[in-house]
Amino acid sequence: MNKKLCFVSCLVSTALICSSIPSAPASALPLMQGDLNGDFIINNTDVALLQDYLLGKNNIKSAYTALADVDGNGQIDSFDLTQLKNDINTHAGKIPGGTWIAVGDKGVRYYNFEKGSVIEENTGKTTSFTCSVKSNDIRFNKAVQSNSSHAVYSWREKDEVINLTWDDGYREALHLYSKEPINYSKLLSGTYISNKGLTYEFCGVNGCYKIKDGRRYDFEYSLKDNSIYMKFGGDGYVRKVGLTYVDSMHLSLKWEDGSVERLTLRKVEVKNGITYINGILIANKTYALPSTYNPGGLTSETQSAFNKMSADAYSSAGLSLRVCSGYRSYSYQSTLYNNYVRDRGQAAADTFSARPGHSEHQTGLAIDINNASGYFDNTPEAKWVEDNCWKYGFILRYPKGKQDITGYKYESWHVRYVGYPLSKEIHDSGLTLEEFLCIDSVYK
Ligand SMILES: [Zn+2]
């Protein structure tokens, strides 16, 4: 009896020591099956604990009892012991295949041990490495986690889980993300809105979707063979949904009934009163800039992209492109707009001139080329700009027939710098910026 009590108190003190490690909080990381002392590692200590338990020599701490059912058949018996030994021994020297995701205090990381890469989700930074595995150790040829190049390693192939405890104390619980190597543009995370009116949230391994009335459905997911496998709570039903990456901001899902749902990334940030949708600065009728926003002229990227475009138009087609109007300040736009309202009335003015704060020219990213009027339409210069501007990071911002969407009449002369390759994606989609981002352009 005394022995049992002592044993339990030892476990408690071990747990306290573990929780003082400055890393991902131990409580936040799930423990894997067979980790009977809760130290994040499955090894011979756990085998001995299970062995003694089966012989009636000790009790496993109640919090960890469920972890003793290693084979998951609902009973704790000698089969669990066999399974646990297998989990520890069969992976000696074997490098796991596929891409593994870790969600921790230091952000989300994607490991591919075979290919030798770890991708940081936030920055896209990729570190290449070679590694070797020996029973409970994984060693890297360089520091992968801060200053650590060595971790204690446990792998449960059945549950597709790997635990890493780095030399600096940081812990990571990895889940199989995809059986294939994955690159930065093919990660599935973030919030998406769909053309069926749903909002999806993906967080590496867990996700949910919300329908318009606020009901929410949670699922776990993994990616395999161009499909996303969504496992819903309750009945544990797994749905296999075809997944296509359309471009950097769009996915399409093909459901079991054959219907296709289009998803658009939705990341809205407001910094100093400026709205960025998926990182793109937006100024339209819905989204205004603060009156104080002044980039001091065209941004340097916009100016140099225009210079290159202008030089190429001249050398390849003998055409001359010049800036007719670039950056316009809030107060200048105010004068311009008020004059139009005075002369033509507000309703008419709103179809071709932006209210102050709503003009894309205030961003320093928009340029009117040569002649900001219908006289530019159908000129060789207009045709060349329409066909080629995407190669230089520009998009034709107010295309023909899209007034209801962009809020402005066709402007053959107005281009907006978004950078390459996004300009190519938008050009290839055939959509306006509003459609591409699923936003509107309406004064409210
Ligand atoms: Zn313009």
Residues whose N, C-alpha, C, O or C-beta is under 5 A from the ligand:
A	BS01	ZN	D368 H414
